[in-house]
Amino acid sequence: MYRDLGLTQPPMRRGADGAKVLVLANSAWNLVNFRGGLINTLLGAGCRVVAVAPEDAWAAQLPVPFRPISLRGDGLNPIEEAGVIARLVALFRSERPDVVLSFTPKANIYGGLAARLTGVRLVPNISGLGTAFIRGGALKTLVTWLYRLALARCPVVFFQNNDDRDIFLKLGLVRSGQVRMLPGSGVDLERFRPTSGQREGPARFLFVGRLLGDKGVRELAAAMRLVREKYPEATLTVLGPKGVANRTAIGDDELNAWMNEGLLRWAGTTSDVRPYLAEADAVVLPSYREGLPRSLLEAAAMGLPLIATDVPGNREIVQDGVNGLLCKVRSAESLADALTRFIALSTEERRQMGEAARRTVEQGYGEERVFSAYLDVVRTLVA
């Protein structure tokens, strides 16, 4: 029966209640959409799970007890940020978890500092380096120092791509014995399956993600302006939250200007991205840096070609000319060239590219591998 849950071993039990696991991220939306499968697998394995994140409309959809915590991605006030760490310390002491699993940069750092102060075992997932690493400068120096403090006593640190792992090892932020690799967040290969395949007609592009400058949204809008000079019928749908707590967030005025110009359509947010993927011809992700993007994994699982910047995380998945196209980072011209090259492909060439994308995820990115890795670590720590 336990294999029905995607487990490789019988369910873990620790007394009558099982191990207590806290999952910590920068939003309830993240936990629902990216960690929902992991939470359900932990529950099925006999764990007691508590979710910790800033409260939003998605918190009610979590199948476990929820503890709200203020964890703004754009917070820079030292006093307020110290208060967040203090509240995490109090929360860890009151909940007394066996293990804390953290996701997203600030959750990893603040969770690691709180875990160090309370003796709790924290297992962070480095799913991306965040704005501070991308922007550089004094903030990167501070974040590097905080990472070194936060990760020093973590028994395991998960990484999603080799570039991030190598940077952390080179900077001495982790030791080789702490490092474990994950195939991103994994993807449900049964839920995300190819649909009707490629079709003839004007190209329909889809971007899935938060509306951030660091996601390359500005370059994408500029690239569509160039593409539509030659292919005016090509369309772009942008799917994801706006106004998020991030210093590079796209404002309403900028987004509305793009829509009024006819460069894109903003579709808001959704709990099910599959209908949007089914209507697209290719998924575009021109971000400055990634961990291992879930949007590309899900698109590939549905047999869509991938168009992305040649940066860590993206190039782990995208093979230029095989399952998608790569372009230069921060370059609207290079991105426009990739989009026009895709438009010029025949229907058969697009179909072959989409089939190659599906094979990519089938060969190494199924979510059961992620769940198994987490269960193995939790079992080891609890034992």
N, C-alpha and C positions, 0 to 999 in steps of 0.2 A: 504493500500500500504506500510506503514512503516514497517509492519511485514515481508514483503519480504526482508527487509534489516537486519532482525534478531533483530529488536529493540522491546523493551517491551512498549515503549511510543511513541507518535507522535514525528516527528522531531523537534528539538530545533531550534528556530529562535531568533535572537537578531537584530532587525532592518532588513535592506535589505540584509546585508552581512553575518550575523551569527557570532558566537563567533570565535575569532582567537586563534588557538591552535598550539603551537610549539611542535614538537616531536624531541627529542634529544637522540642520541646514539653514540657509538664509531665507527660506520661504516655505510655507505649507504647500504652495504650488509645486515647488521642486520635489518635495517628499511624495506628493500624490502622483505626479506625472513621471518622475524619474526613479523613485525608490519604492513605488507601490508594490511591485512584484517581489522585491527583497523583503519588505515588511511582511507580506503575506507568507513568504517562505519561512521567515523566522517564526511567525506564529504557528505555522504548520509543524515546525520542528520542536515545538514545546516551549518557546521563549515567551516571556512577558515583555512586550514592546511599548515604549513610551516615546511619542514624537515631540520634538522641541524645535520651535521655529517662530519667527514673527507671525502674528496672526493675520490671516487674510481670508477671503471668501472660500478658499479651498480647504481650510482646516476642518470644516464639518464633514468632508468626504474621507477623512482619515479613519481607518478601521480600528484605531488604538487610542488610548488616552492622550490628550494633547496638552502641552505646557507652553504657553506663549512666552517669548523672550524677544526683546528689542535687539535686532541685529542688522542694522542698516548697512547696505553695501557702500554708501557714500558718506558714512559717518567719519568725521575727522576731529571732532572735539575731544581732546584727551580726557577731560573729566567724564564726559558721557560714555566714552569707550571703556574707561576703567570701571564705570558703573555696570556696564554689560558683563564684564568679566566677573565682577563681584556677584552679580545675580546668578551667573552660571555656577560659580563656586557654591553658593547657597543651594542651588537646585541639585547639584551633584551630591551634596551632603544630605539633603532631604530625601532624594530618590534612592541613593545608595545603589547605583547600577553595577552589575558585574562587568559590563563592557559598554563603551560609548562608541558609536559609529558616526563619524562626521563627514560632511560633504560641503563643498564650496570653500573658497579661500579664507574668509573671515571666520567661518564656523570652525575650520581646521585650526587656525591660529588661536582664537579665543578659547575654543574647546580644549586645545592642548595645554594652554596656560592654566585653565581651571582644573584640568585633570592633574597637572603637575602639583598644584597646591592642595589637592584633596586625595591624592594617591589612587585615583580612578584610572583604569586602563582604557586609553582612547586609541582607536584605529582610524586614522584619517584617510580620506581618498583625495589625492591630488588630481582633481579633474580639470585643472587649468591653473595658470599662475596668476590670473586676475589683472586688473588695470594697473596696479602698482608696478608689476614686473614689465608690463608692456610700455608704460610711460617712462620708467627709469627715474633717475635723479635721487633726491634725498629721501623721498617716500620709499623707493625701492630699497635703499640702504636700511631704513627702519624696518621694513617688512622682512627683509632677509634676517636681521637680528632677531625679530620676533619668532620667525619660523624656527631658527636654531634653538631658541628656548622652548618653544611649544612642542617640537618633535623629538627632543633629546631622549625622553623617557617612554615614547610610544613603542610598544612591542612590535608593531607592524605598521608600515606606511605603504598604502596602495598607490601605484602610479598607473596612468592610462597610456602613456607613450614614452618611448625611450629618451626623447629630447629632454623632457621635464626631469626624468630620473637622473640623467647624466648631469644636468645643471645642479640639482640638489646634492648629488654626491661630490661634485667638483667644489662646491661652496662649503662643504662640510655640514650641510643642514641635516643629513641623515647618514647612517652607516649602512654599508652593503648588507649586513645581516638583518636590517629592518625591512628591506625593500621586497615588495611583492608586486607583480604585474597583473593587470586586469585588462580584458578586452573592452574597455569603456564601461558603460552601464549595461552592455548587452542589449539584445533585441529579441522580442518574442517572434520567432520565425513562423509560428502558426497564425498569430494574429495579424502580422504584417506579411502579406503574400501578394505576388503580382496579380494585377487585375486584367484590364483589356489590352495592355501593351501600347506601343507607339501608334500614332495616327498621323495622317497627313493634315496639312493646314498650318496656320500661323503658330509659331512656337509659344508655349505657355510655361513661364518660369515661376518657381515658387521659392520663397525664402521663409524658413521657419526658425524663429529665435527671438530673443529680446531685442527691442529696437535701440541698439547702442551704436555709438560711433566705433567702438572697438570690434563690433561685429561686421564692420565694413559697409554699413547701411548707406552712408553718404557716397561712398565709391560706387555702390550698386545703383543708386539713383542717377548718378552722373553717367554711369555706363549705359543705363537704359536710354538716356537722352541721346547718346551716340548711336546706339543700336537702332533706335526708332527713326533716325535719319534715313537709314537704308531699308529697314523692315518696320514700317509704321504699324503693322498689325500685331507685332510681337507684344505680349502682355507679361506683367509681373504682379504676382500676388504676394503680399507680405503678411505673414501670420505670426503673431506673437504679441506679448504685452508691451505697451508703451508707458512712459512715465515711471519707470522702475527706479529704485534707489541706487543710482550709479552716476558718477561724475560725467560719463560720456553719453548719457541718455539723450535720445532724440526728442526734441520738444514738439508740442502740438503745431506751432506755427510752421516749423520746417516740414513736418509730415504733411500738413494740409497744403502747403505750397507744391510739394511733389505730386499730390493727388490732383490738385487743380490743373497742373501742367499735363496730367495724363500719363505720368511716368510709371505709376503703380496704383494698386488698390490695396488698402489696408483691411484685412478681414477680421481684426480683433484677435481674441483668444478662443481656444476650444479645448474640450477634454478628449477629443478624438480627431487626430490629424489625418487619419486614413482617407476620408472623403476628399480632402484637399490634395493629398498625394495622388489619388486616383485620377484627378482632373489635370494633373501637371504632366509636362513632357520631360522636365529636368528640375532638380533642386539645386539652388545656388547658395553657397556659404562663403562670402569673401572676408571672413574674420581675420584679425591680426594674429591670433594665436588660439589654440584650442587644446583641450585635454584629449578626448576622443569623442567627437560630436555625435550626440544621439540623433540629431536631425538627419545626418548623413547615413547613419546605420539604418534608420527606419525607412528612409527613401530607397536605399540600396535593397533592403529586404523586399520592397514592393516593386523591384525591377526598374527603378528609375536611374538614368545616368546622373552623374554627380559633377557639378562645376564648383571648384573651390580654389582658394588661395593656397600656394605652395608653402605652408607653414606647419610647425609641429601640430600633431593631432589630425589635421586634414590629410596630410600625405601618408599617414598610417593606413588610410582607407582608400584614397583615390589614386589609381594608377593612370597616369596621363595617356590618353589615347586608347585605353583598354576599357575601363569602366566609367570613365569620365574625362574631364579636362581640368588641368591646373593652370593658374595664372599668377602673376606677380602680386604680392601684397601691397596695399595702399595705392594701387594704380587702377584708375577707372579705365584708362585706355587698354591695359592688358586684359582686364575683366571684360570689356566690351568686345575685344578680339576673340576671347573664349566663347562668349555668347553668340557672336556671329558665326564662328566656326561650327558651333553646334547647330545653328539654324541651317547651315549649308549641308549638313549630313543628310543622307537619304533616310527614308523610313526604316530600311533594313539595317543600316549602320547604327541608327539609334536603338533599334531592337537588340542588336548584338551587344551594344554597350550596356543596356539595361540588364540583359541576362548575365553579363560578366559581373555587374554590381551585385546581383542576387547571389551568385556563386561566392563572391568575396565574403559576405556575411555568413553564408552557410558553412564555410570552411573554418571560421574561427571566432565568430562574434555572437553566438547564441547566448541568451541570458542565463541559461542553466549553468554555464561555466562561472559566471559572476556569483550566482547564488551559492554554488558549491564552495567557491573560494572563501566567501564570507563565513559560511557555516563551519568550514574546517578551522578557521581562525578562532571563531567564538568557542567552539568545542575545546580547542587547545588551551585557550586562556581560562575558561571556566574549570576545566579539569585540574 
